[in-house]
Structure formats: structure tokens, C-alpha cells
């Protein structure tokens, strides 16, 4: 029997869990290779890495499901999946949850933005009435096929309506049955502490988005504040994008990539990362079996 943690384990353990984000199968492989116990499938990262688009509600449920399927094909780690607003009202939310479960999601995050949504650290966000979000949470909780699938309810109301309203909303999200709650984009350490004060009611998720609206704090401080899971949705994506652009600029300028070679994986390292060794071994095993027939 596997001893790997489930999504619910990650949300309920007494210590904080740091979960790196991925938007593509390659990033998910990197997250696993680095030793993380779960992957946060970020909507922002998926839009950028798989489609080259911004996180402003361009992608739909089908594209999200396809992305999760591709990631699930290369990792067995628990997947905490950003499902945006659920892509419609209660029937759509139930359908989204079930399709993501079938694709391999172990926890599904829904948010209370108006569609088309936008990244939680962008300006111009709007949120739906709290009653609409409560209906969506009910649809997700009672529509999931597997009771082990965790439902994470996020509010983006801090920016348009203020912190007090955000805190009120997540309390109501819990009462509606959400397994964990999430106030996106608190704007100071004091605001993070105010959110963390709700920890007695159940698991709390916090988003560490570099250069975003929320101050970056070490996991130990976030744990002391009361948070259960700290997600880093786009760190790997943005470091990779920056390094790639610098390499390509150097190639364009000099016609040479040798200066970038020390920062590259070797071909053998990349082949190992993407599973060539396992597939070659499988081929050899099949060949050995069939050669004797």
C-alpha cells in the first residue's frame, strides 16, 4: 500500500506543506524530481506554459481538463488543481469537478470571481455575490464522485471589497462545506496574520506569488500564522522563462550557446527526467520475453 500523502493529508497535517506549481507535464516532472509531495496545477502557469496566453479567463474547462490529463500522465503525486470559477453555474461546477476528478485531480480549487476571471494579483478583479459562490461550493461538495476529493474555496474579494469582507466570505465558505479556504492576495503581513487567525476553523491555503501583492514570507512564518499549505504557483515557470529568454538573446547576439551550457541540463539528464530510462528498460524487458517464444 502506498504511503504517499493524499491531498487531504496535505491540508490537515499539523505542519505546513510547501507545494510548487506547474502548468505543464515537464514542470510537474521537475516538481516531483525536486522531492515535493504534491503539485499545484496553476491556471496561470497552464495558460502561459501550454498556451502562451495570460490568465484572464481565455481557457475553458475542456482545456483545463486536457492539461490535467497531460500532467497526470507523468506523475502520481497528488494534484491540487486550479479550476477558476468552475466555468459556469452549479451544473457546470459539478461537471467541472467530475471531469477533473476523472482526469486525476485530488483537490479542486474554486474562486468567487466574475467570469471572465483574471489572475488574483492583477488589477480590475470583480467578485460574484457570496450566495452565488455558496451555491457553487455546495454543487462541488455534493457533486464530487469521490468523497476524498478536497474542495478548496478561494475568495478574491480582498481587492474589490476589503479584507473584512474576505474574512466573512471564507467563514461562510467553510460553513457551506469547503474542505479548505483561501483568501487570495492579502497585502501585508498584518493581513496574513488576520487570515491565519481563522486557522482554528480548518485548513488555510496561502499563495506566495513572487512580485505580486502579498509579501513573501518563509514557510516557517506562514506556519506560525496558521496556514496549512503554501503554494508557489508560477515560481518555476517564471525562472524558466527568464533563463530561456536570456539564453536566446545571447544566441541571437553571439551565435553561440556555450556560455549558457553550465546552466543547462545535459541531454542525458533531460532524457532521464522525461522517463527515457524507464521506457528503454520496458522495451528491453519486452524484447527479452518475446525472444524466447
Residue, then its C-alpha position, 0 to 999 in steps of 0.5 A: x500500500x502506498x504511503x504517499x500523502x493524499x491531498x487531504x493529508x496535505x491540508x490537515x497535517x499539523x505542519x505546513x506543506x510547501x507545494x510548487x506549481x506547474x502548468x505543464x507535464x515537464x514542470x510537474x516532472x521537475x516538481x516531483x524530481x525536486x522531492x515535493x509531495x504534491x503539485x499545484x496545477x496553476x491556471x496561470x502557469x497552464x495558460x502561459x506554459x501550454x498556451x502562451x496566453x495570460x490568465x484572464x479567463x481565455x481557457x475553458x474547462x475542456x482545456x483545463x481538463x486536457x492539461x490535467x490529463x497531460x500532467x497526470x500522465x507523468x506523475x502520481x503525486x497528488x494534484x491540487x488543481x486550479x479550476x477558476x470559477x468552475x466555468x459556469x453555474x452549479x451544473x457546470x461546477x459539478x461537471x467541472x469537478x467530475x471531469x477533473x476528478x476523472x482526469x486525476x485531480x485530488x483537490x479542486x480549487x474554486x474562486x468567487x470571481x466574475x467570469x471572465x476571471x483574471x489572475x488574483x494579483x492583477x488589477x480590475x478583479x470583480x467578485x460574484x455575490x457570496x450566495x452565488x459562490x455558496x451555491x457553487x461550493x455546495x454543487x462541488x461538495x455534493x457533486x464530487x464522485x469521490x468523497x476524498x476529493x478536497x474542495x478548496x474555496x478561494x475568495x478574491x474579494x480582498x481587492x474589490x471589497x476589503x479584507x473584512x469582507x474576505x474574512x466573512x466570505x471564507x467563514x461562510x465558505x467553510x460553513x457551506x462545506x469547503x474542505x479548505x479556504x483561501x483568501x487570495x492576495x492579502x497585502x501585508x503581513x498584518x493581513x496574513x496574520x488576520x487570515x491565519x487567525x481563522x486557522x482554528x476553523x480548518x485548513x488555510x491555503x496561502x499563495x506566495x506569488x513572487x512580485x505580486x501583492x502579498x509579501x513573501x514570507x518563509x514557510x516557517x512564518x506562514x506556519x506560525x500564522x496558521x496556514x496549512x499549505x503554501x503554494x508557489x504557483x508560477x515560481x518555476x515557470x517564471x525562472x524558466x522563462x527568464x533563463x530561456x529568454x536570456x539564453x536566446x538573446x545571447x544566441x541571437x547576439x553571439x551565435x553561440x550557446x556555450x556560455x549558457x551550457x553550465x546552466x543547462x541540463x545535459x541531454x542525458x539528464x533531460x532524457x532521464x527526467x522525461x522517463x527515457x530510462x524507464x521506457x528503454x528498460x520496458x522495451x528491453x524487458x519486452x524484447x527479452x520475453x518475446x525472444x524466447x517464444 
